[in-house]
Amino acid sequence: MWQRFKRAMRSMFGWMISSVEDPERILEQNIRDLNDQVPKMNESIAMVKANVTLLEKENQKYKTDSTELTSKIKAALQASREDIASDYATRLQALRGALLRNEQQLSAARQGFDKAMQVKQAFMREKDRKTQEAMQALRDARRAKWQSKVADAMESFQVAGIDATHDGMLHKIEEQTAVNEARMDMAMSNVDTQGIKIEEEAEKIRANELLKQFKQEMGLEAPASGEAGSDKTIGKKIGVQ
């Protein structure tokens, strides 16, 4: 019974969360969160780098002090002052112990800094990848919204009867065109097109003959042999008479 109640509560709260979730806003917030982590990471890496720098300075100081104490020990021994040389030797021994600890700390700090830089590089690659994915998803979401608006507009056109009116007008124009073409065919069938063609050919022949006559009179074209013989015969008959 308790398990059923817990499942019911989880399903109810899950439904409430899903109803208020906006994927676009969540992705935009994720991008902002990723960008906000970069300064924090840089600050942490800067602290690690500062620790490395401090240990390097201490290491250099220990080495400088060690060189000076070594010189003082040698000078004291040359002056036969073993008591002073012994005191310097004690201080040198402690200094060498501190230098050894410093070098160990410095090595660990450098390794930590290198590891931090590797983590940052991996984080930046992952951040860029997730940012690009989120931006692409946001572009797809905006495009999907635009497509949805276009689809709604097209559906509203159909509901308003624009498609039906458009198709009806096209059909009426096609009917009118078909009727006019049929009337033209019937009108042409009632006309004596063969006679018109014959008359046109006869007109062309008469025009050609007239043109030939003008050319012969103007001497631009010699008359045909048959036509010349007939002209002479006509002339003789006229002379005999």
C-alpha positions, 0 to 999 in steps of 0.5 A: 500500500505504501509503495503504491502511494509513493508511486502515485505521489511521484507520478503526480509531482512528475506530471507537475514538473513536466507541465511547467518545464520549458525545454528551450529555457532549460537549455538556455539556463544550462548554457549560462550555468556552463559559462558561469563555471568558467570564472570559478574554475579559473579562480581555482586554477589561479590559486593552485598556480599561486601556490606553485609560485610561492613554493618556487620562491621558497625553494630558491631561497632555501638554495640561496641560504644553503649556498651561503651557509656552506660558504660560512662553514668553509670559512669557519673551518679555515679560521679554525673555528670549529664551534662556529662551523658546527653551528652553521652545519646544524643550521645547514642540516635543518635547511636541507631538510626544509629544502627537501620538504619544499621540493616534495611540496613543489613537485606535488603542486606542479602536478596538481596544477598540470592536472587542473589544466587538464581538467579545465581543457576537458571541461572546456571541450565538453562545454563547447560540445554541449553549448553547440548541441543546445544552440542547435536544439534551440534553432531546431525548436524555433524552426519548428515553431515557425513551421507550426505557425505556417501549418496553422495559417494553411489550416486556417486558409482551408477552414475559411474555404479559400481552397474550395473557392480557388478550385471552383474558379479554376473549374469555371474558367476551364469550362468557359475555355472549353465552350469557347474552343468548341464554338470556334471549332463549330464556326470554322467547320461551317466556313468553306475553307477549301473554297477560300484556299482555292480563291487565294491560290487563284489570286496568287496566279493572277498576280504572278501573270500580271507581274510577268506581263509588266516585266515583258513590256519593260524588257526585264523578261523575254517572252516564252517561245510559244508566246513569241510564235503566237505573236508573229502569227497574229502579226502576219494575219493582220498584214494579209488582211 
